[in-house]
């Protein structure tokens, strides 16, 4: 095997609980005495001037550099700590504040971001990552290998994906200030994929901040991204402004890779839990983009000449998460009874409506390289009589199930109500507990609080990013699955990885840790004057957008 090398700006390897905490206005870090550099007007010393991107120039529209882009969100994030959250809203906001060693291009291949170069030894046991020169954190301190090591070690203690990588790591070292070396005791073929942009990503933070942080939170939200946190007013907004320290990666824009022009001076994320209020704010021009909106809003949005709204291809799937640590769900027969009780068409009709969903067993919709029909015999059996018979055989008629949901997510809430009806019809006792989004996010991490909840599984370009580890929601502990996942992460042959992923998917549908309902088409809705919105499948990157005049 030839030593592989990936450079920044190249195409890389072939593709193979929401509770707002009060965050003070971040201008001065009193604990360290380091000033955070902001840029809300003209470029400051050492800051790259805001450039007009190719897409902006091609439009013939002048970009106003002092614009503020406002995003209407479904609620508030539980925190701004990517290491400990799979919340899509956390990624939407913090994807502008923190960066990872790698990111994804338009073909979803991992390419360097904070890394400048990645080299793998011939035996696959040593990964050497050279960092980009001149990158600084928002407090002005330079990015070094010490920061990367501290960040990866913290992330590995909080993320199932990180723990899996570190299980293969023999030594993590810094030969010099801009070099990180991972020495493995066995090959691990997906290191760049593991360290790229995703939910619960391996974001890089200053070591001095992590020294004051713990597993419950970051001491300060300081990153290397194009924007920094200017303030969090609970119930009102989270505000990001241009970071004067930001140094963009080389190369043209390509998916999430390349230049990030930062046309807008500020980004504001406004919590609007009621969907009707969110849509009204968009139509009134109070916000420019919606984080999420139900497909049934699409006809009305399309009739408004000031709104641009479209249905994306189905790349998100609705699923019912089962708490495998709940005693009631320990017997396989009970889980299979839930599986057989559900009518997926009826659930999806209530959740998103006709034309906005597809049925199928595939756990990576939107990523055709990994498409598989494995588990199709177990997927959507729709057998209420068989479900009741399983409950009788397990002496489990009347089993109490607590189903958590929130009105802040209409798709998941509407699906939950139909699921509850269908489960009651076969003999379960179902209690639907409606809470705010912050409480739902918190309770999902507490194994004593629930048996079921409905969630949307967002797009993943590679199967290792689909978190099916025992640390993920529902705590699926299964030795057979763990062996398959380990082989999937370590293999670097694409055909072998496809076989392994199909086996994981088969096991998913057989063991019933969750129940996939169906694939959902996302709605992207924004003001028509908002231009430059490009990649959205891993949450929008708003550094490319501007307002036309």
C-alpha positions, -999 to 999 in steps of 0.1 A, spaced: 0 0 0 14 34 -10 15 61 18 -15 83 12 -14 121 14 -42 147 14 -34 184 11 -56 214 19 -73 226 -12 -72 191 -29 -101 168 -34 -88 144 -9 -93 106 -9 -119 91 -32 -154 90 -17 -157 58 -3 -318 186 265 -324 222 247 -320 244 277 -305 279 272 -279 288 298 -272 324 303 -241 334 284 -227 368 291 -217 391 262 -184 378 251 -160 407 246 -135 401 273 -125 367 288 -117 378 323 -104 344 333 -76 346 308 -74 383 301 -76 376 264 -96 399 242 -118 383 216 -114 400 183 -146 410 166 -153 427 133 -187 442 128 -176 470 104 -145 474 83 -118 448 86 -95 452 115 -57 447 117 -48 413 104 -83 405 92 -89 395 56 -113 419 40 -147 406 33 -147 395 -3 -175 390 -27 -178 353 -36 -180 341 -72 -217 334 -68 -223 369 -55 -203 385 -84 -220 363 -110 -254 376 -97 -245 412 -105 -259 421 -70 -238 443 -47 -231 427 -13 -237 449 17 -210 439 42 -229 451 73 -260 429 69 -273 408 97 -288 375 88 -316 363 111 -326 326 114 -359 315 129 -352 284 150 -375 258 165 -362 266 200 -329 272 218 -300 248 219 -292 231 252 -257 246 250 -230 254 225 -208 224 231 -206 202 200 -186 175 217 -216 164 238 -246 170 215 -262 154 184 -287 182 183 -289 196 148 -294 232 161 -261 229 180 -244 221 147 -263 249 128 -250 275 152 -216 262 163 -206 252 127 -198 289 123 -178 292 156 -157 260 158 -139 240 131 -127 205 127 -95 191 112 -114 180 81 -146 190 64 -167 177 34 -166 187 -2 -196 187 -25 -192 150 -31 -191 144 7 -154 134 6 -133 144 36 -109 172 28 -86 192 51 -99 222 70 -77 230 100 -54 204 87 -30 213 59 -19 178 51 -27 142 61 -3 114 56 -8 77 63 21 53 67 23 22 44 12 -1 71 -18 21 80 -7 25 116 6 61 117 -15 91 107 4 123 106 -17 155 104 1 188 97 -19 219 108 -24 250 87 0 278 96 -13 311 110 -47 299 123 -57 317 155 -85 312 180 -110 340 187 -90 351 217 -59 356 195 -39 325 206 -24 304 178 -37 270 170 -12 243 179 -10 206 182 -15 208 219 -50 223 213 -58 195 189 -47 168 213 -66 183 242 -97 186 220 -96 151 206 -91 136 241 -121 154 255 -143 145 225 -133 109 227 -146 108 263 -180 122 252 -186 107 218 -192 71 208 -175 77 175 -145 93 193 -143 64 218 -142 39 189 -113 58 173 -94 60 205 -98 23 211 -75 19 182 -50 47 192 -18 36 209 -3 71 212 -14 106 203 16 130 202 28 163 190 63 160 173 62 198 168 37 226 173 20 221 140 21 183 138 -3 158 153 6 121 151 -18 93 158 0 60 163 -25 31 161 -22 -5 173 -44 -16 144 -54 -1 111 -83 24 111 -94 32 76 -117 60 83 -97 86 103 -105 116 81 -142 107 80 -142 104 117 -127 138 122 -148 157 97 -178 181 101 -209 162 115 -231 161 145 -211 157 178 -180 165 158 -144 166 169 -142 204 170 -110 220 181 -108 243 211 -80 261 229 -62 238 254 -64 266 280 -102 267 277 -104 229 280 -83 229 311 -111 249 328 -139 228 312 -153 194 320 -178 168 306 -207 191 315 -197 221 295 -171 243 279 -157 272 300 -159 295 270 -172 292 234 -139 301 217 -131 285 183 -113 293 150 -144 297 129 -155 327 108 -178 340 135 -176 343 172 -203 343 199 -212 379 207 -240 371 232 -268 348 242 -300 364 254 -322 334 265 -356 335 248 -345 362 224 -314 354 203 -279 340 200 -257 365 181 -226 357 162 -203 384 146 -174 382 123 -142 371 140 -113 394 133 -88 365 139 -104 343 112 -81 328 85 -100 310 58 -87 278 42 -73 279 7 -91 269 -24 -124 277 -41 -157 270 -24 -166 233 -27 -194 220 -5 -183 228 30 -147 232 20 -128 262 6 -132 299 11 -158 312 36 -164 348 25 -185 360 55 -206 384 36 -228 391 66 -214 410 95 -236 391 120 -258 360 123 -287 360 148 -305 328 158 -340 337 170 -360 310 190 -396 307 177 -409 274 190 -444 279 175 -442 270 138 -470 294 128 -451 322 145 -419 311 127 -436 312 93 -452 345 101 -418 360 110 -404 348 77 -432 363 57 -430 396 76 -392 397 69 -383 395 106 -361 365 99 -345 355 66 -343 317 69 -361 290 88 -341 263 106 -370 239 101 -405 239 88 -431 212 81 -438 202 45 -475 210 49 -464 247 50 -449 244 15 -480 254 -6 -486 286 14 -449 295 13 -447 290 -24 -476 314 -30 -457 342 -13 -436 361 -39 -412 372 -12 -404 336 -2 -383 309 -18 -392 274 -7 -383 240 -20 -384 204 -11 -351 187 -9 -346 150 -18 -354 126 10 -322 124 31 -336 125 66 -355 96 83 -381 97 110 -376 70 136 -390 58 169 -362 55 195 -365 27 220 -348 31 254 -330 -2 256 -322 3 292 -359 5 301 -370 -28 318 -402 -28 298 -383 -29 265 -358 -55 274 -377 -85 259 -372 -87 221 -408 -98 217 -420 -66 232 -398 -46 208 -410 -66 179 -446 -61 190 -440 -23 187 -424 -29 153 -454 -49 140 -480 -25 155 -470 5 134 -486 17 101 -458 38 87 -480 53 59 -505 66 84 -477 80 107 -460 98 78 -493 111 63 -499 128 97 -463 140 101 -455 154 67 -483 146 42 -485 131 8 -455 135 -15 -431 144 13 -420 109 23 -407 76 10 -407 41 26 -377 18 27 -352 2 50 -321 23 40 -304 39 70 -284 63 48 -309 79 25 -293 105 2 -260 86 1 -264 62 -29 -230 47 -24 -244 31 8 -279 23 -3 -290 -12 8 -322 -32 10 -309 -52 40 -336 -57 66 -365 -52 41 -383 -82 54 -383 -68 90 -390 -32 79 -427 -22 82 -443 -56 87 -477 -39 97 -492 -68 116 -514 -56 145 -527 -90 153 -492 -104 153 -482 -76 176 -509 -84 201 -500 -121 200 -464 -112 208 -475 -92 238 -497 -121 250 -468 -146 246 -446 -123 267 -473 -117 293 -469 -80 285 -504 -68 277 -509 -34 293 -471 -26 293 -467 11 302 -448 32 277 -439 68 282 -436 86 249 -418 119 250 -425 147 225 -425 184 220 -448 209 202 -416 227 190 -411 199 164 -445 194 147 -433 166 125 -422 145 154 -451 155 176 -478 146 150 -460 113 144 -460 106 181 -497 110 185 -504 85 157 -479 61 171 -495 63 205 -529 54 190 -515 24 171 -497 10 201 -527 14 224 -547 -5 198 -526 -37 202 -525 -36 240 -499 -12 252 -506 15 278 -491 47 263 -486 80 281 -477 109 258 -456 134 277 -454 168 260 -425 190 271 -406 219 258 -377 212 235 -350 219 261 -366 194 285 -369 168 258 -333 171 249 -323 167 286 -347 139 294 -335 118 264 -302 115 281 -319 101 313 -327 64 310 -353 66 338 -374 92 321 -389 74 291 -394 44 270 -399 60 236 -394 92 216 -396 102 180 -366 118 163 -354 128 129 -321 112 118 -303 137 97 -282 131 66 -249 113 69 -225 108 39 -207 79 55 -220 51 77 -195 56 105 -212 90 110 -246 73 117 -242 70 154 -253 35 163 -229 30 192 -241 21 227 -236 57 237 -262 70 212 -298 78 220 -316 46 232 -283 29 243 -283 0 218 -259 -25 233 -254 -55 211 -221 -75 207 -228 -86 171 -234 -50 160 -203 -37 178 -181 -62 160 -196 -52 126 -192 -15 134 -156 -20 144 -148 -38 112 -166 -11 92 -145 17 108 -112 -1 102 -117 -14 67 -106 8 38 -119 -13 9 -151 2 -3 -168 -31 -13 -160 -46 20 -173 -16 38 -206 -18 18 -210 -54 29 -204 -46 65 -228 -17 64 -255 -39 49 -249 -64 78 -253 -36 104 -285 -24 88 -298 -60 88 -290 -63 125 -307 -29 132 -340 -41 118 -338 -75 135 -328 -63 170 -352 -33 170 -332 -7 189 -351 19 170 -378 17 143 -373 35 111 -406 50 100 -396 65 66 -375 90 47 -386 126 49 -380 154 24 -367 186 41 -382 220 33 -357 248 28 -375 282 32 -360 316 31 -366 352 20 -361 357 -17 -335 384 -11 -313 359 7 -287 348 -18 -258 324 -18 -273 296 3 -253 265 -8 -247 233 12 -276 225 36 -275 187 41 -252 190 71 -269 222 82 -265 255 63 -232 273 62 -243 309 64 -208 323 57 -217 323 20 -250 342 21 -259 378 16 -290 400 11 -297 414 -23 -309 450 -26 
